[in-house]
Amino acid sequence: MMRRNQIIFIILIVVCFVVVFLVQYNAPRPFVWHPTFHHTDRQPFGCAVFDDVVATSHPNYHVTNRSLYQCYTDADDSPVLPESRRRSYLIVDEYIYLSDSDIVTLHRMLRQGHHVMLCASSFSDEIDEAFGITTEFTNDDLTKYFNRAVKRGAVRDSIYLGSTRTNAERIYRVYPQLHPAYLESEPGELGSAYSRCVCDNRGRSLAVEVQVDSCPGRLFIVATPLLFTNYGMLDGDNASYIFRLLSLMGRRPLFRLQDEVITVASPGLLSAITDESTLHGALITLLLLIFLLMANAAQRRQRAIPVVAPPANEMLKFTLLIGNLFYQKKNYTGLVQKKYHYFCADLRRLYALDLDATPPDDAAAQLASRMALPTEEVAPYFIELKNVVHDDKPITQAHMRRLIDRINEWKRKLSQ
């Protein structure tokens, strides 16, 4: 039977497990400041709330997992579509990539009368070249500084929208991290910039939205994707900024295109525990307490662990013996020949470089190129070494050391 202190210890383990679980379960969950722009994501930079609000005010708003080409093939391949069949498409992402074939499809959709709005912080080179825009990035880092900037109430920038026939001019206040890029257009390539961003801390006026008129359709390029999210919709009065941009595409049916949802298999029990922070913390605490119980109750038996010496390197002893024999016989030429042959073998094995298969001058040039050294620096010593190896003439001890030191220096250069 268990002793009284063991029962008390087990009860304490269970109580600690329950307390840790309740604390973790009731603790507020931190926000994940990672942009996904996904329809089901309710984090600040998801689009669940954004899509709900837009769908409420725009009855023909839909979210679909389709590409521009799939949307283009829905209609007949006619030059111009009637007004009743024209659509508006919205793409929101951190980086929008359109290939050359996608650019052709986009041009055809604009000629048919569709409106397209590309909203991203960065665009592919194909988009920049096709529509003559360039993207300039700021130094604001969203992932590192946005959360603390919101808590401190940092200074906001101003987005200015000029007056139109239906709307008066308006200034919207946003955090600098919500517009990490600006747009610049080449003269004659694009229409006039509709939205301007004025940075209070720098005094510059740069565009965050440009419009390309391609009658009868229009293309809008926007550099504020983080405002088209749950946080952007709920931050102050910036919702009116979003709806004002969306109103540029009229009251026709609006489709937001997003990437396909990646489905994954249901996680197992251990994966579910490790993915949930509450269960993960409780599991770690339980394991620590079990370890303490085992350390307190287990009877350890110490036994000697024999120490096995590593096997001796007989090849090294043999090499030292041969070298001593050559040295004692004063066969310095033989030592240089052995060193050279081993050096050549390493070059063939590691670098596929055969110094004996080419003339000395070409071999010296190849060796110098491999070591990134001038050929004039390597060629004299290499030719001298080749002459000693092939002539088989006796040399002095100093001459031998100089040649071997040169080979060792080359090996160090090759290994760098």
Beta strands, then each sheet from edge to edge (+ up, - down):
strand 1: 61-64
strand 2: 88-92
strand 3: 95-96
strand 4: 115-119
strand 5: 122-123
strand 6: 133-137
strand 7: 157-161
strand 8: 170-174
strand 9: 181-185
strand 10: 193-198
strand 11: 205-214
strand 12: 217-222
strand 13: 254-257
sheet 1: 1+ 13+ 2+ 4+ 12+ 11- 10+ 7- 8+
sheet 2: 3+ 5+
sheet 3: 6+ 9-
end
